[in-house]
Amino acid sequence: MAGPTLGSAFEAEKVFCIGLSRTGTTSLEQALKDLGYRLGDQHQGELLLPQYAARNFRPIVEFCLTADAFQDAPFSFPFTYLALDQSFPNAKFILSVRDDSDQWYRSLVRYHSNLFGGGRIPTKDDLVRSTYSYPGFVWESVKLLLNPSEEDIYHKPTLVSYYDRHNSDVRDYFRSKSNLLEINVSAKGAYERFCAFLGKEPIAEGFPWLNSSLPSPAGDQED
């Protein structure tokens, strides 16, 4: 019996989590795994940063043939969702958000401070020296996406504007479509909405609580 054709691979249902980092993407990833989805290798996705920077989406689209669902870089980057929606007509997209942009900003700065700055706000040198994913990845991605001042990388208006613009652009693009779910994973009923969007029966009472920058759900949520 012949295997699936390349065309059928593109017609298969894919799930793309396109919310920014620190909006619950790790919890979404685990919830998808728990429902039986094969998740794309995050490190392999991060290695596609140079292709994204060149706006060469073909390698990213081809990478999407390796699994059922994807999150984080480069799927949460601006414009990627356009190429994916055009390449995978049956795909579903999940935009994860925070209560507001200020909450997202505080979570991002705290997370980066803990991970890259030894408890303080990281400098450019801290980000350049980080070996996360590969040496230089963190600074390359921050510079590409945010184009910040090197003297004030975590300038609040710059980061908040990026968060708000990304969410607004996603909403505008999918405004007349039915394949986007916007969700705050900490909101009541969010997990049930998530499962209904995917056509799955809930198997838990809520999202798993993972990768939190604070010790409990009473504070800021996870990645």
C-alpha positions as CSV (number, residue, x, y, z in Angstrom):
1,M,0.0,0.0,0.0
2,A,1.4,3.4,-0.9
3,G,2.2,5.8,1.9
4,P,0.9,9.3,2.3
5,T,1.6,11.7,-0.6
6,L,3.3,15.0,-0.1
7,G,0.1,16.7,-0.9
8,S,-1.8,14.9,1.9
9,A,1.0,15.9,4.3
10,F,0.2,19.5,3.6
11,E,-3.5,18.9,3.9
12,A,-3.1,17.2,7.3
13,E,-4.3,19.1,10.3
14,K,-1.5,21.0,12.1
15,V,-1.7,23.0,15.3
16,F,0.5,26.1,15.6
17,C,0.9,27.9,18.9
18,I,1.7,31.5,17.8
19,G,1.6,33.3,21.1
20,L,4.8,35.0,22.3
21,S,7.1,33.4,24.8
22,R,5.9,33.8,28.4
23,T,2.2,33.4,27.5
24,G,1.7,29.8,28.5
25,T,3.3,28.1,25.5
26,T,5.0,25.4,27.6
27,S,1.7,24.5,29.2
28,L,0.1,24.4,25.7
29,E,2.9,22.1,24.5
30,Q,2.3,19.6,27.3
31,A,-1.5,19.8,26.9
32,L,-1.1,19.0,23.2
33,K,1.2,16.1,24.0
34,D,-1.3,14.8,26.6
35,L,-3.9,14.8,23.9
36,G,-1.7,12.7,21.6
37,Y,-0.2,15.3,19.3
38,R,3.4,14.8,18.2
39,L,5.2,18.1,19.0
40,G,8.0,19.5,16.8
41,D,11.5,19.6,18.2
42,Q,11.8,23.1,19.7
43,H,15.6,23.2,19.3
44,Q,15.3,22.3,15.6
45,G,12.8,25.1,15.2
46,E,15.2,27.6,16.9
47,L,17.9,26.6,14.4
48,L,15.7,28.1,11.7
49,L,16.3,31.6,12.9
50,P,18.6,32.5,10.0
51,Q,16.0,31.3,7.5
52,Y,13.3,33.3,9.3
53,A,15.6,36.4,9.3
54,A,15.9,36.1,5.5
55,R,12.1,35.6,5.2
56,N,12.8,32.2,3.7
57,F,9.8,30.3,5.0
58,R,10.3,27.2,2.9
59,P,12.6,25.4,5.4
60,I,10.1,26.3,8.2
61,V,7.2,24.9,6.2
62,E,9.2,21.7,5.4
63,F,10.1,21.3,9.1
64,C,6.3,21.3,9.8
65,L,6.0,18.0,8.0
66,T,7.9,16.3,10.9
67,A,5.2,16.6,13.5
68,D,1.6,17.5,14.3
69,A,2.0,20.6,16.5
70,F,4.5,23.4,17.0
71,Q,5.2,26.2,19.4
72,D,7.8,28.9,20.3
73,A,10.5,30.0,17.8
74,P,10.0,30.6,14.9
75,F,6.3,29.9,15.1
76,S,5.6,32.8,17.4
77,F,7.5,35.3,15.2
78,P,5.8,37.9,13.1
79,F,4.8,36.8,9.6
80,T,5.4,33.1,10.1
81,Y,1.7,32.4,10.7
82,L,0.9,33.9,7.3
83,A,3.2,31.4,5.5
84,L,1.8,28.5,7.6
85,D,-1.8,29.4,7.0
86,Q,-1.2,29.5,3.3
87,S,0.8,26.3,3.2
88,F,-1.5,24.2,5.5
89,P,-5.1,24.9,4.7
90,N,-6.4,22.7,7.5
91,A,-4.2,24.1,10.2
92,K,-5.4,25.5,13.5
93,F,-3.7,28.4,15.3
94,I,-3.6,29.2,19.0
95,L,-2.8,32.7,20.1
96,S,-1.9,32.6,23.8
97,V,-2.1,35.9,25.7
98,R,-1.6,37.3,29.2
99,D,-4.1,39.4,31.2
100,D,-2.4,42.5,29.9
101,S,0.9,43.6,28.3
102,D,2.3,44.8,31.6
103,Q,1.9,41.3,33.1
104,W,3.7,39.8,30.1
105,Y,6.5,42.4,30.3
106,R,7.1,41.7,34.0
107,S,7.2,37.9,33.4
108,L,9.6,38.2,30.5
109,V,12.0,40.4,32.3
110,R,11.9,38.2,35.4
111,Y,12.5,35.1,33.3
112,H,15.4,36.5,31.4
113,S,16.9,37.9,34.5
114,N,16.9,34.5,36.2
115,L,18.0,32.6,33.1
116,F,20.6,35.0,31.5
117,G,21.4,37.7,34.1
118,G,22.1,35.8,37.3
119,G,19.1,37.5,38.9
120,R,19.6,41.0,37.4
121,I,18.3,42.4,34.1
122,P,20.6,41.0,31.4
123,T,23.0,43.2,29.4
124,K,23.9,42.7,25.7
125,D,27.0,40.8,26.8
126,D,24.9,38.4,28.9
127,L,22.7,37.6,26.0
128,V,25.6,37.2,23.6
129,R,27.4,34.8,26.0
130,S,24.3,32.7,26.5
131,T,24.6,29.2,25.1
132,Y,20.8,28.6,25.1
133,S,20.0,26.8,21.8
134,Y,23.3,27.8,20.3
135,P,25.9,30.5,21.3
136,G,24.5,33.9,20.2
137,F,20.9,32.7,19.6
138,V,19.4,34.8,22.3
139,W,21.0,38.1,21.3
140,E,20.4,37.4,17.6
141,S,16.7,36.8,18.2
142,V,16.2,39.7,20.5
143,K,17.9,42.1,18.1
144,L,16.0,40.7,15.1
145,L,12.6,40.9,16.7
146,L,12.8,43.9,19.0
147,N,15.7,46.0,17.5
148,P,16.3,47.4,21.0
149,S,18.8,50.0,22.2
150,E,21.9,48.1,23.4
151,E,22.0,50.3,26.4
152,D,18.4,49.6,27.4
153,I,17.5,46.2,25.9
154,Y,14.4,45.8,28.1
155,H,13.0,49.2,27.5
156,K,9.4,48.7,28.6
157,P,7.6,50.8,25.9
158,T,9.5,48.9,23.1
159,L,8.7,45.5,24.5
160,V,5.1,46.3,25.3
161,S,4.6,47.7,21.8
162,Y,6.0,44.5,20.3
163,Y,3.6,42.3,22.4
164,D,0.5,44.5,21.6
165,R,1.4,44.7,17.9
166,H,1.9,41.0,17.5
167,N,-1.4,40.2,19.1
168,S,-3.2,42.9,17.0
169,D,-1.7,41.7,13.8
170,V,-2.7,38.1,14.4
171,R,-6.2,39.1,15.3
172,D,-6.5,41.3,12.2
173,Y,-5.2,38.5,9.9
174,F,-7.6,35.9,11.3
175,R,-10.5,38.2,11.7
176,S,-12.6,36.6,8.9
177,K,-11.3,33.1,9.5
178,S,-12.5,30.4,11.9
179,N,-9.1,28.6,12.6
180,L,-7.8,30.8,15.4
181,L,-8.3,30.4,19.1
182,E,-7.2,33.2,21.4
183,I,-6.7,31.9,24.9
184,N,-5.3,32.9,28.3
185,V,-4.3,29.5,29.8
186,S,-4.9,30.8,33.4
187,A,-8.5,31.9,32.7
188,K,-11.4,29.8,33.9
189,G,-12.7,27.4,31.3
190,A,-9.6,27.9,29.0
191,Y,-8.8,24.2,28.9
192,E,-12.3,23.3,27.9
193,R,-12.3,25.9,25.1
194,F,-8.9,24.6,24.0
195,C,-10.2,21.0,23.7
196,A,-13.4,22.0,22.0
197,F,-11.4,24.0,19.4
198,L,-9.3,20.9,18.6
199,G,-12.3,18.6,18.7
200,K,-10.9,16.6,21.6
201,E,-12.5,15.4,24.8
202,P,-10.9,17.0,27.9
203,I,-8.7,14.6,29.8
204,A,-7.7,16.9,32.7
205,E,-9.3,19.6,34.8
206,G,-7.0,22.3,33.4
207,F,-3.7,23.1,31.8
208,P,-0.6,21.7,33.4
209,W,1.4,24.4,35.2
210,L,4.9,24.4,33.8
211,N,8.0,26.6,33.5
212,S,6.6,29.2,35.9
213,S,8.7,32.1,36.9
214,L,6.8,32.1,40.2
215,P,6.1,29.2,42.5
216,S,2.4,28.9,42.1
217,P,-0.6,29.8,39.8
218,A,-1.3,32.7,42.1
219,G,1.4,34.6,40.3
220,D,2.6,35.1,36.7
221,Q,2.1,32.1,34.5
222,E,4.6,30.1,32.6
223,D,6.5,30.3,29.3
